[in-house]
Amino acid sequence: MTFKSSDLSVLAYANNFTLWHYTSVDTDTVIEGAGYFNNAVDMLRVNDLIITNFDTDGTPGTNFYIVTSNDGSSVGITAFTTA
């Protein structure tokens, strides 16, 4: 499937940081694919955090992602992990 901007919502915004929520029937593997969030290039900024509910019509799960790059035409994300 593809990214749907209507499924991306702001949960909180402060100090040039946005906490987002995204829900999708897509699996986490699809969401983690290159360019998945490219259509949100005008909204997402580096270091924003996206809480994602994925595979909502199958075996649902939740992942946290950090926006790691945004060059104005493509957005990169990586799974959030604690050190």
ZADO-1210 file (C-alpha; in nm, 4 decimals, padded with zeros to 6 digits):
<atoms>
<atom x="00.0000" y="00.0000" z="00.0000" code="MET" pos="1"/>
<atom x="00.1088" y="00.3585" z="00.0257" code="THR" pos="2"/>
<atom x="00.1368" y="00.6366" z="00.2770" code="PHE" pos="3"/>
<atom x="-00.1923" y="00.8161" z="00.3489" code="LYS" pos="4"/>
<atom x="-00.1539" y="01.1697" z="00.4815" code="SER" pos="5"/>
<atom x="-00.5001" y="01.1487" z="00.6404" code="SER" pos="6"/>
<atom x="-00.3641" y="00.8793" z="00.8746" code="ASP" pos="7"/>
<atom x="-00.0806" y="01.1016" z="01.0053" code="LEU" pos="8"/>
<atom x="-00.1757" y="01.3189" z="01.3042" code="SER" pos="9"/>
<atom x="00.0091" y="01.5589" z="01.5321" code="VAL" pos="10"/>
<atom x="00.0005" y="01.4549" z="01.8975" code="LEU" pos="11"/>
<atom x="00.2249" y="01.7301" z="02.0331" code="ALA" pos="12"/>
<atom x="00.4427" y="02.0136" z="01.9084" code="TYR" pos="13"/>
<atom x="00.7001" y="02.2166" z="02.1017" code="ALA" pos="14"/>
<atom x="01.0424" y="02.3715" z="02.0431" code="ASN" pos="15"/>
<atom x="01.0573" y="02.2704" z="01.6742" code="ASN" pos="16"/>
<atom x="00.9795" y="01.9067" z="01.7592" code="PHE" pos="17"/>
<atom x="00.6646" y="01.7206" z="01.6589" code="THR" pos="18"/>
<atom x="00.5325" y="01.3955" z="01.8025" code="LEU" pos="19"/>
<atom x="00.3257" y="01.2229" z="01.5375" code="TRP" pos="20"/>
<atom x="00.0861" y="00.9298" z="01.5295" code="HIS" pos="21"/>
<atom x="00.0425" y="00.7216" z="01.2137" code="TYR" pos="22"/>
<atom x="-00.1895" y="00.4268" z="01.1616" code="THR" pos="23"/>
<atom x="-00.1850" y="00.1906" z="00.8646" code="SER" pos="24"/>
<atom x="-00.2882" y="-00.1488" z="00.7364" code="VAL" pos="25"/>
<atom x="00.0667" y="-00.1714" z="00.5956" code="ASP" pos="26"/>
<atom x="00.3147" y="-00.3938" z="00.7780" code="THR" pos="27"/>
<atom x="00.6124" y="-00.2502" z="00.9599" code="ASP" pos="28"/>
<atom x="00.8393" y="-00.3850" z="00.6850" code="THR" pos="29"/>
<atom x="00.6516" y="-00.1824" z="00.4232" code="VAL" pos="30"/>
<atom x="00.6536" y="00.1317" z="00.6395" code="ILE" pos="31"/>
<atom x="01.0268" y="00.0956" z="00.6970" code="GLU" pos="32"/>
<atom x="01.0879" y="00.0762" z="00.3216" code="GLY" pos="33"/>
<atom x="01.2768" y="00.3542" z="00.1482" code="ALA" pos="34"/>
<atom x="01.0631" y="00.6551" z="00.0674" code="GLY" pos="35"/>
<atom x="00.7464" y="00.5484" z="00.2474" code="TYR" pos="36"/>
<atom x="00.6967" y="00.8928" z="00.4061" code="PHE" pos="37"/>
<atom x="00.8151" y="01.0961" z="00.1038" code="ASN" pos="38"/>
<atom x="00.4674" y="01.2415" z="00.0499" code="ASN" pos="39"/>
<atom x="00.4966" y="01.3996" z="00.3961" code="ALA" pos="40"/>
<atom x="00.8258" y="01.5727" z="00.3127" code="VAL" pos="41"/>
<atom x="00.6684" y="01.9144" z="00.3803" code="ASP" pos="42"/>
<atom x="00.5531" y="01.8103" z="00.7299" code="MET" pos="43"/>
<atom x="00.8202" y="01.5856" z="00.8816" code="LEU" pos="44"/>
<atom x="01.1459" y="01.7261" z="01.0195" code="ARG" pos="45"/>
<atom x="01.4657" y="01.5574" z="01.1275" code="VAL" pos="46"/>
<atom x="01.4365" y="01.4313" z="01.4875" code="ASN" pos="47"/>
<atom x="01.0550" y="01.4221" z="01.4845" code="ASP" pos="48"/>
<atom x="00.9144" y="01.1055" z="01.6427" code="LEU" pos="49"/>
<atom x="00.6404" y="00.8951" z="01.4800" code="ILE" pos="50"/>
<atom x="00.4388" y="00.6452" z="01.6835" code="ILE" pos="51"/>
<atom x="00.3092" y="00.3968" z="01.4284" code="THR" pos="52"/>
<atom x="00.0287" y="00.1453" z="01.4648" code="ASN" pos="53"/>
<atom x="00.0876" y="-00.0960" z="01.1770" code="PHE" pos="54"/>
<atom x="-00.0890" y="-00.3927" z="01.0170" code="ASP" pos="55"/>
<atom x="-00.4151" y="-00.2831" z="01.1758" code="THR" pos="56"/>
<atom x="-00.6143" y="-00.5286" z="00.9643" code="ASP" pos="57"/>
<atom x="-00.3883" y="-00.8277" z="01.0357" code="GLY" pos="58"/>
<atom x="-00.1510" y="-00.8775" z="01.3264" code="THR" pos="59"/>
<atom x="-00.1321" y="-00.5251" z="01.4677" code="PRO" pos="60"/>
<atom x="00.1727" y="-00.3812" z="01.6340" code="GLY" pos="61"/>
<atom x="00.3303" y="-00.0527" z="01.7380" code="THR" pos="62"/>
<atom x="00.6704" y="00.0912" z="01.6521" code="ASN" pos="63"/>
<atom x="00.8399" y="00.4207" z="01.7221" code="PHE" pos="64"/>
<atom x="01.0424" y="00.5863" z="01.4437" code="TYR" pos="65"/>
<atom x="01.2729" y="00.8866" z="01.4331" code="ILE" pos="66"/>
<atom x="01.2918" y="01.1000" z="01.1211" code="VAL" pos="67"/>
<atom x="01.6621" y="01.0799" z="01.0336" code="THR" pos="68"/>
<atom x="01.6676" y="01.2753" z="00.7094" code="SER" pos="69"/>
<atom x="01.4628" y="01.5140" z="00.4996" code="ASN" pos="70"/>
<atom x="01.6305" y="01.6691" z="00.1972" code="ASP" pos="71"/>
<atom x="01.3185" y="01.8380" z="00.0642" code="GLY" pos="72"/>
<atom x="01.2235" y="01.5514" z="-00.1652" code="SER" pos="73"/>
<atom x="01.2693" y="01.2370" z="00.0442" code="SER" pos="74"/>
<atom x="01.2248" y="01.1415" z="00.4078" code="VAL" pos="75"/>
<atom x="01.4283" y="00.8787" z="00.5925" code="GLY" pos="76"/>
<atom x="01.3235" y="00.7085" z="00.9144" code="ILE" pos="77"/>
<atom x="01.4822" y="00.4616" z="01.1517" code="THR" pos="78"/>
<atom x="01.3343" y="00.2535" z="01.4313" code="ALA" pos="79"/>
<atom x="01.3714" y="00.4172" z="01.7721" code="PHE" pos="80"/>
<atom x="01.5812" y="00.2201" z="02.0166" code="THR" pos="81"/>
<atom x="01.7105" y="00.3064" z="02.3592" code="THR" pos="82"/>
<atom x="02.0814" y="00.2970" z="02.4283" code="ALA" pos="83"/>
</atoms>
